[in-house]
């Protein structure tokens, strides 16, 4: 992984396969990403090189048929690994 890179992806807890990339940045940044995913067991994979970062995952379910996962974080925060 390149120095200064921060990547977050959502993976299936059953198969382990990557479902989608949530964040992929190569500079100091902050922000929010929203993921629309079918209800299922899943987990985040966070990859970073040469950056300190913080991340928060919140689950919201306004519609029982869809799940939106707000993700806040990015490089530049205190290390949280």
MIKOL-505096 format. One line per 2 residues: number of its first residue (from 1); their letters; for each residue x, y, z of C-alpha. Coordinates in Angstrom, 3 decimals, padded with zeros to 6 digits, m for minus. Layout:
// MIKOL-505096
NUM) A) X/Y/Z ~ ...
***
This chain:
// MIKOL-505096
1) XX) 000.000/000.000/000.000 ~ 001.283/003.486/m000.878
3) XX) 002.404/005.777/001.961 ~ m000.318/008.249/002.893
5) XX) m003.122/006.011/001.671 ~ m006.331/005.308/003.624
7) XX) m008.787/002.711/002.304 ~ m011.939/001.266/003.889
9) XX) m013.969/m001.533/002.353 ~ m017.107/m003.400/003.419
11) XX) m016.805/m007.211/003.389 ~ m019.276/m010.077/003.695
13) XX) m018.915/m011.853/007.052 ~ m020.021/m015.120/005.385
15) XX) m017.730/m015.294/002.334 ~ m015.160/m012.643/003.236
17) XX) m015.448/m011.078/m000.194 ~ m015.288/m007.319/m000.627
19) XX) m018.762/m005.878/m001.199 ~ m017.723/m002.291/m001.896
21) XX) m015.055/000.319/m001.275 ~ m016.287/002.910/001.223
23) XX) m013.288/005.296/001.291 ~ m010.112/005.431/m000.808
25) XX) m007.973/008.562/m000.342 ~ m004.283/009.368/m000.741
27) XX) m004.105/012.699/001.078 ~ m005.025/014.175/004.444
29) XX) m008.794/014.346/004.455 ~ m011.865/014.093/006.623
31) XX) m015.441/013.412/005.732 ~ m018.355/011.038/005.721
33) XX) m019.316/008.183/003.425 ~ m022.693/006.505/003.234
35) XX) m023.068/002.884/002.225 ~ m026.324/001.364/001.039
37) XX) m026.110/m002.379/001.617 ~ m028.531/m005.266/001.842
39) XX) m029.072/m006.449/005.422 ~ m026.359/m009.019/006.142
41) XX) m023.521/m009.749/008.511 ~ m020.578/m007.658/007.387
43) XX) m017.389/m006.033/008.605 ~ m015.028/m003.224/007.616
45) XX) m011.443/m003.687/006.480 ~ m009.353/m000.580/007.115
47) XX) m005.983/m000.308/005.377 ~ m003.566/002.549/005.916
49) XX) 000.087/003.327/005.394 ~ 001.923/006.293/006.833
51) XX) m001.143/007.985/008.331 ~ m002.867/008.169/011.687
53) XX) m006.629/007.835/011.482 ~ m009.916/007.642/013.343
55) XX) m013.126/005.987/012.220 ~ m016.710/005.731/013.460
57) XX) m019.299/003.309/012.138 ~ m022.990/003.926/012.761
59) XX) m025.880/001.781/011.593 ~ m029.128/003.415/010.569
61) XX) m032.218/001.628/009.293 ~ m034.860/004.061/008.086
63) XX) m036.234/001.514/005.604 ~ m036.448/m002.125/006.765
65) XX) m035.496/m003.261/003.231 ~ m032.290/m001.201/003.057
67) XX) m029.510/m000.276/005.429 ~ m027.433/002.878/005.233
69) XX) m024.171/002.892/007.133 ~ m022.712/006.354/007.741
71) XX) m018.934/006.212/008.065 ~ m016.948/009.145/009.422
73) XX) m013.211/009.196/009.452 ~ m010.059/009.518/007.543
75) XX) m006.372/010.136/007.890 ~ m005.148/012.877/010.165
77) XX) m006.728/011.859/013.476 ~ m005.242/010.063/016.452
79) XX) m004.141/006.524/015.716 ~ m006.958/004.046/016.376
81) X) m005.869/000.650/015.214
***
